Amino acid sequence: MQNKSTDVLVLGAGIVGLSAALKLQERGRDVVLVDRAQAGAATSFGNAGLIERSTVFPYAFPRDLKTLFAYALGRRTAAHYHWRALPALLPWIWRYWQHSSPALYPQAIAGALPLIEHSWSEHQPLIAAAGIQDLVNERGWIKVFRTQESADQSLAMAEQSRHYGVQAHALTAAQMWALEPAVKTGVLGAVHYPDARQIQDPQALSTAYLKLFEQRGGRLVQGDARTLQAQAQSWSVQTDEGLLHATQAVLALGPWGEDMARQLGYHLPMGRKRGYHMHFQASAPALKHTIVDVENGYAIAPMRQGLRLTTGAEFALRDAPATPVQLERIEPMARSLTALGERVDTQPWLGSRPCTADMLPLVGSAPRHPGLWFSFGHAHHGLTQAASSGRLLAELMCGETPYIDPRPYRVERFSA
């Protein structure tokens, strides 16, 4: 590398870091991405691919005893716990439970809404510039329900969503089958959310964003974020091509962001929800929409690689060995819902979602470190919020008037 200095170092080349780097480039900044792996190879690799304009309600922690006992006893597949990990996770879970209360949860909705509302409008120009419109499935997603209790809850949530400008179409079983013939019998009905877009290969999206970033003069270099050091009026990080300096640095490290923040003296109430996926050969009739089985907590998404079956949340330490018991339990349920062929993957994919206690990402400046910025903690909505939070971060870093209120995402809300 001839140039050993740049304007901004973005540490982490997942979809959040890539989007932030592109938004900074649009404002004339010279940006270098630093990662120890290829772009989009970690958490960004595995999800249902939804850019989720429709989900304005963050994933709250259950508060009713019936649901809590069902999860504790392993009667529901949407969540799985590593009991030995609970002592380490309990401080975060306790605060997560508190923020899910009727008194505090509306703040999570209000904070998430601006990033959700602008999710597609901020991704779409990047997708167009990268020339990958063919990756986008614009049919939205369908939530199916099997019991009357689930139907009542799903329809009530759909009605609440409409108050936030979301399209939500209640479907009878017959209407659902007309819209998605690949779903088998056995459901009472569904809700169709047409506003969402689905990326049919999230890894290809990350690769295309990286190519666009490089075409615009950016560079991706291999390096370890843990070597980040504050210098006089700058930041430095050790890379495979030498020591690199910049006046500003961004931590966009996903589930590793908390580790780096703690290294710098910030103690954040964060946890990780692990998730798994497996690809299956598609069978006729081909599934056209992403389908969410609300009772059983899984999604089936049509991907280039086949049908991707994704799990709910596993509460465990980030680096604990894989325990894909949820996949084993939901696969028969998924096969009863739509035609799944043979498994395509040799092993299930496993990744971690970085989750703050209040269900909102950290996007803003590090209070005690001039020139350092955070952008992580997007939980289940990293792909959805990547471009909208990337624009906000770029505006703050460049001294522009932010297009949305940045206060819900500030680092200071947890760590002075």
Beta strands, then each sheet from edge to edge (+ up, - down):
strand 1: 5-11
strand 2: 31-35
strand 3: 50-51
strand 4: 79-81
strand 5: 136-137
strand 6: 141-145
strand 7: 169-172
strand 8: 189-193
strand 9: 197-199
strand 10: 219-222
strand 11: 229-231
strand 12: 234-239
strand 13: 242-251
strand 14: 270-282
strand 15: 290-293
strand 16: 298-303
strand 17: 306-310
strand 18: 313-315
strand 19: 340-343
strand 20: 349-356
strand 21: 362-365
strand 22: 372-376
sheet 1: 10+ 2+ 1+ 13+ 12- 11+
sheet 2: 10+ 2+ 1+ 13+ 22+ 21-
sheet 3: 3+ 9- 5+
sheet 4: 4+ 18+ 14- 17+ 16- 15+ 6+ 8- 7+
sheet 5: 4+ 18+ 14- 19+
sheet 6: 4+ 18+ 14- 20+
end
